[in-house]
Amino acid sequence: MTLVQLRHLIELANSGSYSLAASRLFITQPALSRSIASLQDELGHPLFDRVGRKVVLNAFGSLTVQRARDLVEAAQDLVKSAKQLSLGETGQVRMGLGSGAGAMLMTPLLLHMAEHHPKAHIELARGNTDMLVRALRERQLDVLVIDLRSLQPASDLAVMQVGELPGA
């Protein structure tokens, strides 16, 4: 079963006509018929009854369409969330700040996030470098901002210098 088949089912239920549903979906009527037949075969039950030239949902079809609507809506929400996440509009970042970086950058960082990414959630952890590196390795943090001089080089850490703070 695919989301495409579920969308076909929903449109056919809304229109009550294979030809009208196919037209609204921009597919041929035989393609829509095959899609619905395949879905019915997979579910093991018919979804529609014919009443003259119209198709009407049967009891099983009514339950299936409601669940299909929920699934299609959930899939659309997932795509929307992914787009928002990729644009930095939402999401969560768990950041560790060392003592120097934390003292100098925490307020500007929080102001920037509130102004430019109000739906994003930032979780900050403060502590010494060893504790923060341990939390990073245990996947409790996503990123660290620390004084590079306090870090022991390690092959499992990707280090990038992003700037230099005055006096450091």
Disulfide bonds with the S-S distance in Angstrom:
none
